[in-house]
Amino acid sequence: MMRPFRMIGTLVLIALGTAACTPIGAAVGAAATAGTVAAQERSTEKAISDSQIVLGINESLFQYDIETFRKVSVTSHEGRVLLNGVVKTEEARGQAVRLSWQVAGVREVINELEVNTSGDLLDSANDVWISTQLRSKLLFDGEVTSVNYAVNTTNANVYLLGIGQNQEEVNRVIAHARDVPYVRRVVSYVVLKDDPSRLQ
């Protein structure tokens, strides 16, 4: 029997393949892919590897506990994995980290998971709004290569992951994040494109 995530991945590939069967679908898909890859600092191979890493971690979390899977956001950039979200127990927090390290290609796991044992409802809608506002600011800033940045928000804390052209650009991104209403804290895990660690 096909695993849930492998089934989802297969359906996505089928959908993309079907769209590509039409001349318009093929042209749009090829242009979008080429444009994104050309703009990114990471290579096509690393981008594909990151997608496989995220899929692998999510599948492991799903097999471990559906509730934990739902609460954990996974982002990967050149094998650097960021975990953020809110889980119910320290055990779940630790298990998410352990499962992440077991996936091939993972070079680092950044654990920003929070534990909420009270059961209080969190304002996830506000977090989504913050992330959307920041992504929009980055997209329309001509001095920022927005495709190189991943944005995640938990409890109004903004987490940044990706590759900066230089420190001035990174500072600009952080400033944009701080300017979004309701943001409590901005945490940057962005590396510069000439950082030696990227070659490891």
N, C-alpha and C positions, 0 to 999 in steps of 0.2 A: 504493500500500500504506500502511495506517495505521501511524503511528509507534508504538513500544511504549508511550510514556507517554500518548499520545492515546487509545490503545486501553484502557489501564487507566482513564483518566478516564471514558471512555464507559461501561465496564462498571460503574464505581462509580455513575454517574448512573442507569443502568438498574436497578441493585440498589435504589437509593434510591427510584426511581420505582415499582418493583414493591412495595416495602414500603408505600409511601404509598397504594397502591390499596386496601388493606384499611382499614376504619374505625379499628382500633386502631393500625395502622402510621402512618396519617395524623395521628392525634391525638398519638401519642408523638413523631413527627418534628417536628411543628409546635411542640409544647411545649418540646422540647429546644432547637430552634433559637432560639425566641423568648427562652427563659431565658438562653441563652448570650449572645446579642446584647445583651439588656437589661443584663446584668451587666458587659459589657466597656466599657472606656473608648474603644476605637477603634470607629469607625462600621462599619456593615454593609459599606459599599462598600470601606473599607480592609481589612476582614477578608477579603473576597473577593479583593481585589487581592493581599494577602499570600499567599493560597493559590495564585493564578496565578503569582506570583513563584517560590515554592518549586517548583511543578511545572515551570516553565520552566528554572530552574537545574538541577534534577535531570535533566531531559531532555537538556540540554546536556552535563552530566557523563557521562551514559550514552553519548551519542554519541562523546564524547572518549575515554573509557576506563572499561570496566565496573568494574575494580578500584578506581579512584578514586571512581567513583559509589558503590560499596559502603562506602567508608571515610569519606566526607564526610557529615556531618550538616548540613542546611540549615534555618535558622529565619528567618522574616521577621516583623517587627512594624512596621507603618506604613512599609514600604519600607526599614527598617533590617535588613540581612541579616547573620546570624551564621553563620560557617562554623567548625565544629569537628570534630575527628576526627584520625586519623593516616594520613598518606600516605607513600609510599615515597621520593619524590624532591622536591627543591625545584622542579623543573619542574612537577610535578603540583600542588604547592601554589600556584604562581603562576598556572597555567592555571585553577584553580578560581576564583581571584579575578577573572581577566579574563573568564571566561565569565559570572560573576555580574553584572558591570557591564553586560554586553550585554543583559540582560533588562529589558524595559520596566517602569518603576515603581520600580526600585531607586534609593534615595537615598543609601545608605551601605553599605559592605561591611566588616564587622569580621572580620578574619582571625585566627582562633585555631587554625589547623591546625598540627599538629606533624608533623615529618618523622622517620620511623624507618627508617634504612637497614640496621639490623642483622637485620631479619626476625624478631626475637623476638616471640613471641605476647604480646598484651596481655590483661589481665584485663577483657574487655568485660562479662562477667557481673557483676563487681563494680560497674562503672560504671552498668549498668542498675539494679542494686539500690540504689545511692546515689540515683539520680534518682527511683526509685519511692518511696523512703523520704521524700525531701524533698517530693515532690508530695503525698504523704499528709499530712505535717505542715502544709503550707500549706492544704490542703483543709479540715482540721478546726480551723484557727485562725480563730475568728470575727472577729479583728481584721485579717485579711488577705483581700483580694479576689483569691483564687488564680487566677481565670480570666484575670487580666491578666499573668500571669507564665509565661514559657517556661523550662524547666530542661533543660540538657544537661550531660553529664559525660564527660570524656575523661581517662584515666589518673588518676582520682580528683580531677581538677580540675573544679569545678562552675562553669558559666557561666549567668548569669541575664540574660534579655532581657525587656523589657516596660514596663509603665507603673505607677508607684507613686502611690498617693493622696497620700502625703506622705513626708517623709524618715523619720519614725518607722516607717512601715509597711515601707519598704525595709530599714531597719536590722533590723527584726524578721525579715524574710525571710532576710537574710544570717546572722543569728544562728541561725536554724533550720538553715541549710545547714552552718554550722560545727559544729553539734551532732550531725550525722549521722556515725556511725563511719566511719573510713578516709578521710574527706575531707582532701585535702592543702591545697587552696587554693580560695578562692571569688572569682570575678571577676564584678562586676556591671556590666552595660550598661543598667540600668534607668533610664528618665527619669521625672521627675515629671509628673503630668497637666497642670500649668500651665506646663511648660517651653515657651518660645517656639519652639523648634526643631520642635515638633509641628505648628505652623501653616504651616510652609514647604511 
